[in-house]
Amino acid sequence: MTAVLRAVIALLAAIVIAPAAVAEPPQGGLSRAERRELLDALRPQAAQRTGQAVLFRVDRLNVDRGWALLIGELVTPAGGPLAWERVAECHPELDKMLWAVLARSQGRWQVKHLEVCASEPPHWSLEQFGGLRWPCGVYAGLQGPEGQDLEAACRRGPATR
């Protein structure tokens, strides 16, 4: 795919595609406008990585002190599955979890980490990110691979992790 085509897809995804789930109540302590802003910051990178226009099905959106962790699924603008065979980094037979970490800086959300087709929850192996390094509230409701409460582990501090 050419760079021009990728840029056009990202631009269309950012401008033309309406955010998913406008009727949903706010999540993560964000207003609808703030949630939309966060999703709008994430959408171009997700579209570029998949080579397709995308919407989000948000399963969890945790926000704490300017950091956000979003878990969900990428879908087409019509709400169906993406053409995953077009995404080289994704294994066609494995699960395709969306997992993103964003930080608010200078009044804007910025994507710090993005997995578009995680086959297992990246929070099961947080050592790849330096451990429990983000504000503890972003781990709310998440469990580690052994079933441990990640938010509680974060709040206990480094000595007990």
Secondary structure as UniProt FT lines:
FT   HELIX           3..15
FT   TURN            22..23
FT   TURN            28..29
FT   HELIX           32..50
FT   STRAND          55..64
FT   TURN            65..66
FT   STRAND          67..75
FT   TURN            77..78
FT   HELIX           84..86
FT   TURN            88..89
FT   TURN            92..93
FT   STRAND          97..105
FT   TURN            106..107
FT   STRAND          108..118
FT   HELIX           122..129
FT   HELIX           136..139
FT   TURN            140..141
FT   TURN            145..146
FT   HELIX           150..156
FT   HELIX           158..160
//
